[in-house]
Amino acid sequence: MDIVISAVVGLIVAAATISGAYFWYIRPTLRKIKSAKADVEEREEQLRKEIEAKRKEVLLEAKEEAFRIRQEIEKENKDKRAEIQRLERRLTQKEETLDRRLENLDRKERSIAQKEAEAQAKLDEAAAIVKQQRAELERISRMSSEEARQQLLQQVDREMERETARIIREAEEQAREEADRRARDIITLAVQRCAVDQAAETTVSVVPLPGDDMKGRIIGREGRNIRAFETLTGVDLIIDDTPEAVVLSAFDPVRREIARIALSNLILDGRIHPGRIEEMVAKAQQETEAKMKEAADRAIFETGVTGLDPELVKLLGRLKYRTSYGQNVLQHSIEVSHLAGAMAAELDVNVPLAKRAGLLHDIGKAVDFEVDGPHAVIGMELLKRYHEPPDVVHAAGAHHNDIECHSVEAVLVLAADAISASRPGARRETLETYVKRLQKLETIADSFPGVEKTYAVQAGREIRVMVKPTEIDDEGAAKLAYDTAKRIEEEMEYPGQIKVTVIRETRAVEYAK
């Protein structure tokens, strides 16, 4: 019984516990679950509505975009159709215009063909008339058409020759005026800025003696002194009847200067024998080398040229004792450097390059007696060997037109060399050469037909050509002057310029009796 009661009590307690749990835990939880389910359903409904609204919105936008695109396509198609229609109208108009032009061309061709036929008929008629007139003219003039043609051609040739001479004279006058105007300023300024002494050097050295008895001492017993002197110096010692003087002659100017200094020192010393001669020659050689170095340094300083190879400086110093037509080559090189630099400054080109090329342009003359060939080409090879700039090398090689000038500086060096060599007092010319040049000038002028007499005046700087007035007219005189000047330029070499004056005069002479 107790067990039953306990069981019933347990059941009651379990039921009460379950009922309490239901009311305290399960029911609220079920309510929460139900509420959450309702919220979920409400949220789903809301999302469904939003999705539907978004779908409708997107669909509406797509329809609007499709409508817009369709309108643009329709508008573009409409514009293209309008453009096609416009082009079709233009093409139609062009076809009509072309048809009209073709019709006009056909009419013109027919008209031209008709006119050509009429013209051909007139030409045939004119040819017949000309033939008839030519026959009549030949009958009247008693001259064939070929003879008349030759006479007409000769007349035309004479007229053309006169016209050519007139044109040449006018062109020469115009070119000469322009060239003189432009060159006068440049060259005058260049020459003004270059103030150098005029030099007249000789190619032999004369050593004065205190008395004629010194000649015997110089010769020595059985000529041993003079032989020793000539062997050591390489110079010919000429002892003749010239009172109180001996002459030193050698192709090498440096050797000649060494011999002059040595002989002068021997004469002052008074002790002349082979041992003393050898000692004096060695001292003279050292003294000459020092003078050449000093002269080269002075030339470099004066011209402002820097960076020369030491071997080039030595060669430049050798030019102190080198002469050309009586002109000292080192002084000439300094003058050419100044002239080329001044002209380069006026023309606004490379002044240092022009001065450097002017100073070194005759460097080949330092060794031209040792190497065969033109001194300009020799100098060009020397400058190449000592790594001078290519423009300097080119200017040195081109200053006598041995090669063609390819730079402004080369032309300036050529011009400066000509100016320095041709200025008054720069060179001395032997009488024989001078006379031959004057004879050559007169011979060239006398070789032209119609020349009566030619005179070379003003030391060969002008020739006056007297012509026969019956054979050469005024226009022919101008042409003769031009042709003579060209022949002189081609066949002769001369300093400066030569003026050609053609004189034509007619004289009428009658005697009163």
C-alpha positions as a Python dict, from the first residue, in 0.01 Angstrom:
ca = {
    (1, 'M'): (0, 0, 0),
    (2, 'D'): (278, 229, 86),
    (3, 'I'): (442, 149, -240),
    (4, 'V'): (133, 244, -430),
    (5, 'I'): (104, 559, -236),
    (6, 'S'): (467, 638, -300),
    (7, 'A'): (419, 568, -667),
    (8, 'V'): (113, 789, -681),
    (9, 'V'): (295, 1059, -493),
    (10, 'G'): (587, 1027, -736),
    (11, 'L'): (355, 1051, -1029),
    (12, 'I'): (190, 1355, -882),
    (13, 'V'): (528, 1516, -818),
    (14, 'A'): (644, 1431, -1174),
    (15, 'A'): (324, 1567, -1317),
    (16, 'A'): (363, 1881, -1113),
    (17, 'T'): (727, 1912, -1225),
    (18, 'I'): (636, 1863, -1588),
    (19, 'S'): (347, 2106, -1555),
    (20, 'G'): (578, 2362, -1394),
    (21, 'A'): (838, 2312, -1657),
    (22, 'Y'): (575, 2355, -1925),
    (23, 'F'): (449, 2675, -1777),
    (24, 'W'): (792, 2811, -1689),
    (25, 'Y'): (1006, 2699, -1980),
    (26, 'I'): (827, 2520, -2262),
    (27, 'R'): (537, 2760, -2307),
    (28, 'P'): (745, 3071, -2320),
    (29, 'T'): (977, 2897, -2559),
    (30, 'L'): (687, 2793, -2779),
    (31, 'R'): (561, 3148, -2772),
    (32, 'K'): (906, 3273, -2873),
    (33, 'I'): (923, 3016, -3151),
    (34, 'K'): (579, 3117, -3274),
    (35, 'S'): (671, 3484, -3257),
    (36, 'A'): (998, 3422, -3442),
    (37, 'K'): (814, 3223, -3707),
    (38, 'A'): (574, 3509, -3749),
    (39, 'D'): (864, 3752, -3779),
    (40, 'V'): (1028, 3529, -4036),
    (41, 'E'): (710, 3505, -4235),
    (42, 'E'): (665, 3882, -4210),
    (43, 'R'): (1028, 3936, -4319),
    (44, 'E'): (986, 3694, -4606),
    (45, 'E'): (671, 3877, -4713),
    (46, 'Q'): (854, 4210, -4692),
    (47, 'L'): (1151, 4073, -4892),
    (48, 'R'): (916, 3929, -5152),
    (49, 'K'): (750, 4269, -5185),
    (50, 'E'): (1089, 4444, -5213),
    (51, 'I'): (1209, 4193, -5473),
    (52, 'E'): (892, 4240, -5669),
    (53, 'A'): (929, 4617, -5651),
    (54, 'K'): (1297, 4594, -5755),
    (55, 'R'): (1208, 4360, -6040),
    (56, 'K'): (943, 4601, -6162),
    (57, 'E'): (1190, 4893, -6129),
    (58, 'V'): (1462, 4710, -6322),
    (59, 'L'): (1214, 4602, -6582),
    (60, 'L'): (1096, 4962, -6617),
    (61, 'E'): (1452, 5090, -6653),
    (62, 'A'): (1528, 4821, -6910),
    (63, 'K'): (1222, 4919, -7108),
    (64, 'E'): (1321, 5286, -7089),
    (65, 'E'): (1679, 5206, -7200),
    (66, 'A'): (1550, 4989, -7482),
    (67, 'F'): (1317, 5269, -7585),
    (68, 'R'): (1601, 5521, -7578),
    (69, 'I'): (1828, 5294, -7780),
    (70, 'R'): (1557, 5229, -8031),
    (71, 'Q'): (1498, 5604, -8068),
    (72, 'E'): (1872, 5666, -8121),
    (73, 'I'): (1890, 5386, -8377),
    (74, 'E'): (1587, 5521, -8556),
    (75, 'K'): (1736, 5872, -8551),
    (76, 'E'): (2072, 5744, -8683),
    (77, 'N'): (1900, 5545, -8953),
    (78, 'K'): (1696, 5850, -9042),
    (79, 'D'): (2012, 6063, -9068),
    (80, 'K'): (2185, 5799, -9278),
    (81, 'R'): (1884, 5771, -9507),
    (82, 'A'): (1888, 6152, -9540),
    (83, 'E'): (2264, 6149, -9615),
    (84, 'I'): (2216, 5872, -9871),
    (85, 'Q'): (1937, 6066, -10035),
    (86, 'R'): (2157, 6380, -10041),
    (87, 'L'): (2444, 6188, -10197),
    (88, 'E'): (2211, 6032, -10449),
    (89, 'R'): (2088, 6378, -10545),
    (90, 'R'): (2446, 6507, -10580),
    (91, 'L'): (2543, 6205, -10785),
    (92, 'T'): (2243, 6259, -11007),
    (93, 'Q'): (2338, 6627, -11049),
    (94, 'K'): (2699, 6534, -11132),
    (95, 'E'): (2585, 6281, -11386),
    (96, 'E'): (2368, 6543, -11547),
    (97, 'T'): (2655, 6793, -11544),
    (98, 'L'): (2891, 6534, -11691),
    (99, 'D'): (2643, 6454, -11964),
    (100, 'R'): (2618, 6823, -12048),
    (101, 'R'): (2998, 6859, -12055),
    (102, 'L'): (3031, 6556, -12279),
    (103, 'E'): (2781, 6709, -12515),
    (104, 'N'): (2975, 7038, -12509),
    (105, 'L'): (3302, 6853, -12574),
    (106, 'D'): (3150, 6674, -12867),
    (107, 'R'): (3036, 7003, -13009),
    (108, 'K'): (3376, 7160, -12950),
    (109, 'E'): (3557, 6866, -13107),
    (110, 'R'): (3342, 6893, -13412),
    (111, 'S'): (3404, 7269, -13420),
    (112, 'I'): (3781, 7222, -13375),
    (113, 'A'): (3794, 6961, -13646),
    (114, 'Q'): (3617, 7200, -13874),
    (115, 'K'): (3853, 7485, -13781),
    (116, 'E'): (4156, 7260, -13826),
    (117, 'A'): (4040, 7174, -14168),
    (118, 'E'): (3993, 7543, -14246),
    (119, 'A'): (4333, 7626, -14093),
    (120, 'Q'): (4505, 7351, -14289),
    (121, 'A'): (4351, 7488, -14604),
    (122, 'K'): (4474, 7837, -14515),
    (123, 'L'): (4819, 7698, -14431),
    (124, 'D'): (4837, 7525, -14763),
    (125, 'E'): (4732, 7846, -14928),
    (126, 'A'): (4990, 8045, -14725),
    (127, 'A'): (5263, 7790, -14808),
    (128, 'A'): (5186, 7831, -15174),
    (129, 'I'): (5197, 8209, -15137),
    (130, 'V'): (5527, 8190, -14942),
    (131, 'K'): (5675, 7963, -15203),
    (132, 'Q'): (5567, 8201, -15472),
    (133, 'Q'): (5707, 8500, -15276),
    (134, 'R'): (6037, 8318, -15208),
    (135, 'A'): (6075, 8249, -15578),
    (136, 'E'): (6001, 8612, -15651),
    (137, 'L'): (6247, 8730, -15385),
    (138, 'E'): (6519, 8501, -15519),
    (139, 'R'): (6454, 8638, -15864),
    (140, 'I'): (6468, 9000, -15745),
    (141, 'S'): (6766, 8966, -15504),
    (142, 'R'): (6952, 8718, -15725),
    (143, 'M'): (7026, 8518, -15407),
    (144, 'S'): (6914, 8168, -15312),
    (145, 'S'): (6725, 8099, -14991),
    (146, 'E'): (7027, 7917, -14847),
    (147, 'E'): (7250, 8219, -14912),
    (148, 'A'): (6990, 8449, -14755),
    (149, 'R'): (6969, 8218, -14454),
    (150, 'Q'): (7344, 8223, -14410),
    (151, 'Q'): (7352, 8602, -14432),
    (152, 'L'): (7070, 8628, -14177),
    (153, 'L'): (7246, 8386, -13941),
    (154, 'Q'): (7568, 8587, -13965),
    (155, 'Q'): (7379, 8902, -13880),
    (156, 'V'): (7209, 8729, -13587),
    (157, 'D'): (7547, 8598, -13469),
    (158, 'R'): (7692, 8950, -13474),
    (159, 'E'): (7393, 9085, -13285),
    (160, 'M'): (7411, 8802, -13032),
    (161, 'E'): (7785, 8859, -12985),
    (162, 'R'): (7724, 9230, -12918),
    (163, 'E'): (7437, 9145, -12684),
    (164, 'T'): (7650, 8885, -12503),
    (165, 'A'): (7931, 9136, -12460),
    (166, 'R'): (7685, 9394, -12326),
    (167, 'I'): (7536, 9144, -12079),
    (168, 'I'): (7881, 9031, -11967),
    (169, 'R'): (7988, 9391, -11915),
    (170, 'E'): (7676, 9476, -11714),
    (171, 'A'): (7704, 9157, -11506),
    (172, 'E'): (8073, 9220, -11442),
    (173, 'E'): (8010, 9580, -11339),
    (174, 'Q'): (7728, 9477, -11106),
    (175, 'A'): (7924, 9186, -10956),
    (176, 'R'): (8237, 9399, -10922),
    (177, 'E'): (8048, 9676, -10745),
    (178, 'E'): (7882, 9432, -10505),
    (179, 'A'): (8201, 9234, -10444),
    (180, 'D'): (8405, 9550, -10394),
    (181, 'R'): (8148, 9691, -10154),
    (182, 'R'): (8136, 9377, -9938),
    (183, 'A'): (8502, 9279, -9959),
    (184, 'R'): (8640, 9628, -9910),
    (185, 'D'): (8512, 9655, -9553),
    (186, 'I'): (8623, 9306, -9448),
    (187, 'I'): (8969, 9316, -9602),
    (188, 'T'): (9034, 9679, -9502),
    (189, 'L'): (8946, 9607, -9142),
    (190, 'A'): (9159, 9292, -9147),
    (191, 'V'): (9460, 9472, -9295),
    (192, 'Q'): (9415, 9764, -9054),
    (193, 'R'): (9427, 9531, -8756),
    (194, 'C'): (9740, 9357, -8885),
    (195, 'A'): (10034, 9596, -8840),
    (196, 'V'): (10355, 9405, -8916),
    (197, 'D'): (10696, 9505, -9043),
    (198, 'Q'): (10773, 9465, -9409),
    (199, 'A'): (11044, 9202, -9449),
    (200, 'A'): (11297, 9154, -9727),
    (201, 'E'): (11519, 8854, -9651),
    (202, 'T'): (11802, 8714, -9857),
    (203, 'T'): (11882, 8354, -9934),
    (204, 'V'): (12256, 8384, -9864),
    (205, 'S'): (12444, 8514, -9561),
    (206, 'V'): (12736, 8756, -9579),
    (207, 'V'): (12981, 8763, -9288),
    (208, 'P'): (13195, 9079, -9260),
    (209, 'L'): (13569, 9041, -9190),
    (210, 'P'): (13796, 9278, -8998),
    (211, 'G'): (14049, 9253, -9281),
    (212, 'D'): (14138, 9055, -9589),
    (213, 'D'): (14416, 8875, -9402),
    (214, 'M'): (14142, 8691, -9208),
    (215, 'K'): (14050, 8502, -9529),
    (216, 'G'): (14379, 8313, -9519),
    (217, 'R'): (14326, 8215, -9157),
    (218, 'I'): (13974, 8093, -9238),
    (219, 'I'): (14110, 7878, -9523),
    (220, 'G'): (14389, 7740, -9306),
    (221, 'R'): (14696, 7544, -9399),
    (222, 'E'): (14621, 7345, -9715),
    (223, 'G'): (14252, 7436, -9670),
    (224, 'R'): (14198, 7226, -9357),
    (225, 'N'): (14001, 7494, -9173),
    (226, 'I'): (13754, 7559, -9454),
    (227, 'R'): (13710, 7186, -9514),
    (228, 'A'): (13641, 7124, -9146),
    (229, 'F'): (13399, 7416, -9136),
    (230, 'E'): (13205, 7300, -9444),
    (231, 'T'): (13198, 6938, -9322),
    (232, 'L'): (13062, 7029, -8977),
    (233, 'T'): (12802, 7282, -9097),
    (234, 'G'): (12703, 7145, -9438),
    (235, 'V'): (12738, 7498, -9579),
    (236, 'D'): (12946, 7621, -9873),
    (237, 'L'): (13193, 7890, -9765),
    (238, 'I'): (13263, 8116, -10061),
    (239, 'I'): (13580, 8323, -10036),
    (240, 'D'): (13634, 8543, -10342),
    (241, 'D'): (13766, 8888, -10424),
    (242, 'T'): (13491, 9065, -10233),
    (243, 'P'): (13676, 9292, -9989),
    (244, 'E'): (13643, 9216, -9619),
    (245, 'A'): (13353, 8969, -9659),
    (246, 'V'): (13283, 8601, -9714),
    (247, 'V'): (12958, 8442, -9832),
    (248, 'L'): (12777, 8143, -9681),
    (249, 'S'): (12552, 7950, -9919),
    (250, 'A'): (12321, 7657, -9836),
    (251, 'F'): (11977, 7534, -9930),
    (252, 'D'): (11895, 7481, -9559),
    (253, 'P'): (11844, 7822, -9389),
    (254, 'V'): (11896, 7677, -9041),
    (255, 'R'): (12235, 7534, -9137),
    (256, 'R'): (12326, 7867, -9294),
    (257, 'E'): (12238, 8054, -8974),
    (258, 'I'): (12438, 7809, -8759),
    (259, 'A'): (12736, 7857, -8991),
    (260, 'R'): (12701, 8238, -8978),
    (261, 'I'): (12697, 8245, -8596),
    (262, 'A'): (12987, 7999, -8571),
    (263, 'L'): (13198, 8190, -8822),
    (264, 'S'): (13124, 8525, -8657),
    (265, 'N'): (13227, 8384, -8319),
    (266, 'L'): (13544, 8232, -8467),
    (267, 'I'): (13640, 8568, -8618),
    (268, 'L'): (13584, 8742, -8285),
    (269, 'D'): (13777, 8471, -8098),
    (270, 'G'): (14064, 8474, -8344),
    (271, 'R'): (14160, 8109, -8279),
    (272, 'I'): (14065, 7922, -8596),
    (273, 'H'): (14152, 7554, -8614),
    (274, 'P'): (13944, 7232, -8660),
    (275, 'G'): (13899, 7169, -8285),
    (276, 'R'): (13785, 7526, -8217),
    (277, 'I'): (13561, 7516, -8523),
    (278, 'E'): (13384, 7204, -8393),
    (279, 'E'): (13332, 7369, -8053),
    (280, 'M'): (13195, 7691, -8204),
    (281, 'V'): (12960, 7502, -8438),
    (282, 'A'): (12814, 7307, -8141),
    (283, 'K'): (12758, 7631, -7948),
    (284, 'A'): (12607, 7799, -8253),
    (285, 'Q'): (12369, 7508, -8298),
    (286, 'Q'): (12248, 7540, -7938),
    (287, 'E'): (12213, 7916, -7977),
    (288, 'T'): (12016, 7879, -8301),
    (289, 'E'): (11780, 7623, -8150),
    (290, 'A'): (11718, 7857, -7856),
    (291, 'K'): (11646, 8145, -8097),
    (292, 'M'): (11406, 7930, -8299),
    (293, 'K'): (11226, 7821, -7980),
    (294, 'E'): (11204, 8182, -7866),
    (295, 'A'): (11073, 8297, -8205),
    (296, 'A'): (10811, 8018, -8210),
    (297, 'D'): (10697, 8101, -7855),
    (298, 'R'): (10671, 8469, -7946),
    (299, 'A'): (10463, 8387, -8255),
    (300, 'I'): (10234, 8159, -8052),
    (301, 'F'): (10190, 8426, -7784),
    (302, 'E'): (10127, 8700, -8040),
    (303, 'T'): (9860, 8504, -8225),
    (304, 'G'): (9700, 8346, -7917),
    (305, 'V'): (9730, 7989, -8048),
    (306, 'T'): (9767, 7727, -7772),
    (307, 'G'): (9802, 7352, -7734),
    (308, 'L'): (10057, 7290, -8011),
    (309, 'D'): (10262, 6972, -8008),
    (310, 'P'): (10626, 7041, -7904),
    (311, 'E'): (10751, 6904, -8237),
    (312, 'L'): (10524, 7147, -8422),
    (313, 'V'): (10665, 7431, -8212),
    (314, 'K'): (11018, 7331, -8322),
    (315, 'L'): (10913, 7322, -8687),
    (316, 'L'): (10742, 7660, -8648),
    (317, 'G'): (11067, 7804, -8510),
    (318, 'R'): (11257, 7681, -8818),
    (319, 'L'): (11046, 7919, -9028),
    (320, 'K'): (11233, 8211, -8865),
    (321, 'Y'): (11521, 8137, -9103),
    (322, 'R'): (11306, 8039, -9405),
    (323, 'T'): (11233, 8293, -9677),
    (324, 'S'): (11000, 8285, -9976),
    (325, 'Y'): (11052, 8540, -10255),
    (326, 'G'): (11243, 8750, -9999),
    (327, 'Q'): (10960, 8731, -9742),
    (328, 'N'): (11029, 8583, -9396),
    (329, 'V'): (10795, 8284, -9365),
    (330, 'L'): (10744, 8309, -8987),
    (331, 'Q'): (10647, 8676, -9009),
    (332, 'H'): (10427, 8590, -9305),
    (333, 'S'): (10255, 8313, -9103),
    (334, 'I'): (10190, 8552, -8813),
    (335, 'E'): (10046, 8806, -9054),
    (336, 'V'): (9823, 8545, -9220),
    (337, 'S'): (9700, 8437, -8875),
    (338, 'H'): (9603, 8794, -8786),
    (339, 'L'): (9437, 8855, -9123),
    (340, 'A'): (9240, 8529, -9118),
    (341, 'G'): (9129, 8590, -8759),
    (342, 'A'): (9017, 8946, -8836),
    (343, 'M'): (8818, 8837, -9140),
    (344, 'A'): (8668, 8545, -8946),
    (345, 'A'): (8554, 8789, -8676),
    (346, 'E'): (8388, 9010, -8936),
    (347, 'L'): (8210, 8709, -9090),
    (348, 'D'): (8115, 8566, -8747),
    (349, 'V'): (8283, 8227, -8799),
    (350, 'N'): (8537, 8031, -8591),
    (351, 'V'): (8809, 8289, -8509),
    (352, 'P'): (9045, 8058, -8308),
    (353, 'L'): (9032, 7798, -8585),
    (354, 'A'): (9110, 8057, -8854),
    (355, 'K'): (9405, 8198, -8656),
    (356, 'R'): (9544, 7851, -8583),
    (357, 'A'): (9519, 7746, -8947),
    (358, 'G'): (9675, 8078, -9057),
    (359, 'L'): (9974, 8033, -8825),
    (360, 'L'): (10035, 7672, -8935),
    (361, 'H'): (9945, 7698, -9305),
    (362, 'D'): (10312, 7716, -9423),
    (363, 'I'): (10452, 7463, -9174),
    (364, 'G'): (10548, 7240, -9469),
    (365, 'K'): (10813, 7495, -9571),
    (366, 'A'): (11012, 7396, -9262),
    (367, 'V'): (11094, 7059, -9426),
    (368, 'D'): (11014, 7110, -9795),
    (369, 'F'): (11383, 7088, -9884),
    (370, 'E'): (11392, 6741, -9721),
    (371, 'V'): (11061, 6601, -9858),
    (372, 'D'): (10944, 6606, -10221),
    (373, 'G'): (10607, 6758, -10303),
    (374, 'P'): (10412, 7085, -10266),
    (375, 'H'): (10468, 7248, -9928),
    (376, 'A'): (10091, 7271, -9866),
    (377, 'V'): (10051, 6893, -9898),
    (378, 'I'): (10366, 6834, -9690),
    (379, 'G'): (10228, 7063, -9420),
    (380, 'M'): (9894, 6883, -9426),
    (381, 'E'): (10068, 6550, -9364),
    (382, 'L'): (10273, 6700, -9080),
    (383, 'L'): (9963, 6840, -8910),
    (384, 'K'): (9790, 6503, -8941),
    (385, 'R'): (10092, 6334, -8783),
    (386, 'Y'): (10078, 6568, -8482),
    (387, 'H'): (9698, 6529, -8441),
    (388, 'E'): (9585, 6878, -8533),
    (389, 'P'): (9204, 6929, -8582),
    (390, 'P'): (9078, 6814, -8926),
    (391, 'D'): (8965, 7168, -9018),
    (392, 'V'): (9316, 7304, -8954),
    (393, 'V'): (9469, 7022, -9161),
    (394, 'H'): (9227, 7092, -9446),
    (395, 'A'): (9291, 7469, -9443),
    (396, 'A'): (9669, 7414, -9456),
    (397, 'G'): (9637, 7174, -9749),
    (398, 'A'): (9398, 7398, -9943),
    (399, 'H'): (9569, 7739, -9913),
    (400, 'H'): (9727, 7701, -10260),
    (401, 'N'): (9430, 7512, -10415),
    (402, 'D'): (9620, 7181, -10409),
    (403, 'I'): (9292, 7046, -10273),
    (404, 'E'): (8946, 7203, -10293),
    (405, 'C'): (8834, 7430, -10007),
    (406, 'H'): (8541, 7284, -9812),
    (407, 'S'): (8513, 7530, -9522),
    (408, 'V'): (8485, 7905, -9472),
    (409, 'E'): (8800, 7906, -9260),
    (410, 'A'): (9000, 7742, -9541),
    (411, 'V'): (8885, 8012, -9785),
    (412, 'L'): (8982, 8283, -9535),
    (413, 'V'): (9331, 8136, -9492),
    (414, 'L'): (9371, 8122, -9871),
    (415, 'A'): (9262, 8487, -9901),
    (416, 'A'): (9481, 8599, -9609),
    (417, 'D'): (9783, 8422, -9762),
    (418, 'A'): (9725, 8600, -10093),
    (419, 'I'): (9685, 8939, -9920),
    (420, 'S'): (10002, 8896, -9714),
    (421, 'A'): (10205, 8779, -10013),
    (422, 'S'): (10086, 9049, -10253),
    (423, 'R'): (10094, 9359, -10035),
    (424, 'P'): (10361, 9620, -10125),
    (425, 'G'): (10704, 9532, -9987),
    (426, 'A'): (10613, 9176, -9898),
    (427, 'R'): (10811, 9009, -10174),
    (428, 'R'): (11101, 9080, -10400),
    (429, 'E'): (11106, 8956, -10754),
    (430, 'T'): (11412, 8900, -10967),
    (431, 'L'): (11450, 9119, -11274),
    (432, 'E'): (11445, 8819, -11505),
    (433, 'T'): (11118, 8686, -11361),
    (434, 'Y'): (10967, 9034, -11370),
    (435, 'V'): (11054, 9087, -11736),
    (436, 'K'): (10925, 8744, -11834),
    (437, 'R'): (10594, 8813, -11661),
    (438, 'L'): (10550, 9142, -11847),
    (439, 'Q'): (10634, 8975, -12179),
    (440, 'K'): (10383, 8698, -12108),
    (441, 'L'): (10112, 8956, -12036),
    (442, 'E'): (10172, 9136, -12364),
    (443, 'T'): (10190, 8808, -12558),
    (444, 'I'): (9852, 8692, -12426),
    (445, 'A'): (9683, 9019, -12521),
    (446, 'D'): (9848, 9031, -12867),
    (447, 'S'): (9718, 8682, -12948),
    (448, 'F'): (9359, 8805, -12994),
    (449, 'P'): (9248, 8919, -13341),
    (450, 'G'): (9200, 9291, -13390),
    (451, 'V'): (9466, 9390, -13133),
    (452, 'E'): (9705, 9653, -13265),
    (453, 'K'): (9946, 9697, -12971),
    (454, 'T'): (9969, 9602, -12604),
    (455, 'Y'): (10152, 9782, -12324),
    (456, 'A'): (10220, 9649, -11973),
    (457, 'V'): (10224, 9940, -11726),
    (458, 'Q'): (10240, 9999, -11349),
    (459, 'A'): (10494, 9722, -11291),
    (460, 'G'): (10272, 9464, -11454),
    (461, 'R'): (9959, 9547, -11252),
    (462, 'E'): (9782, 9681, -11563),
    (463, 'I'): (9791, 9614, -11937),
    (464, 'R'): (9652, 9854, -12196),
    (465, 'V'): (9534, 9695, -12518),
    (466, 'M'): (9504, 9915, -12827),
    (467, 'V'): (9259, 9768, -13081),
    (468, 'K'): (9180, 9843, -13444),
    (469, 'P'): (8852, 10041, -13448),
    (470, 'T'): (8755, 9906, -13790),
    (471, 'E'): (8767, 9544, -13670),
    (472, 'I'): (8638, 9569, -13310),
    (473, 'D'): (8338, 9778, -13202),
    (474, 'D'): (8251, 9900, -12852),
    (475, 'E'): (8073, 9580, -12752),
    (476, 'G'): (8358, 9373, -12891),
    (477, 'A'): (8604, 9577, -12682),
    (478, 'A'): (8418, 9480, -12364),
    (479, 'K'): (8421, 9116, -12468),
    (480, 'L'): (8794, 9136, -12553),
    (481, 'A'): (8870, 9273, -12203),
    (482, 'Y'): (8674, 8987, -12047),
    (483, 'D'): (8842, 8719, -12262),
    (484, 'T'): (9190, 8862, -12199),
    (485, 'A'): (9138, 8865, -11822),
    (486, 'K'): (9018, 8504, -11830),
    (487, 'R'): (9323, 8396, -12034),
    (488, 'I'): (9557, 8569, -11786),
    (489, 'E'): (9385, 8397, -11492),
    (490, 'E'): (9416, 8057, -11660),
    (491, 'E'): (9773, 8081, -11791),
    (492, 'M'): (9965, 8294, -11539),
    (493, 'E'): (10051, 8312, -11171),
    (494, 'Y'): (10091, 8661, -11023),
    (495, 'P'): (10044, 8844, -10693),
    (496, 'G'): (9740, 9066, -10646),
    (497, 'Q'): (9532, 9149, -10952),
    (498, 'I'): (9594, 9274, -11306),
    (499, 'K'): (9375, 9540, -11463),
    (500, 'V'): (9293, 9494, -11835),
    (501, 'T'): (9209, 9816, -12018),
    (502, 'V'): (9097, 9796, -12384),
    (503, 'I'): (9128, 10126, -12574),
    (504, 'R'): (8940, 10182, -12901),
    (505, 'E'): (8964, 10518, -13071),
    (506, 'T'): (8896, 10644, -13420),
    (507, 'R'): (9107, 10925, -13564),
    (508, 'A'): (9031, 11125, -13874),
    (509, 'V'): (9339, 11300, -14021),
    (510, 'E'): (9344, 11547, -14305),
    (511, 'Y'): (9607, 11794, -14426),
    (512, 'A'): (9541, 12149, -14535),
    (513, 'K'): (9755, 12246, -14834),
}
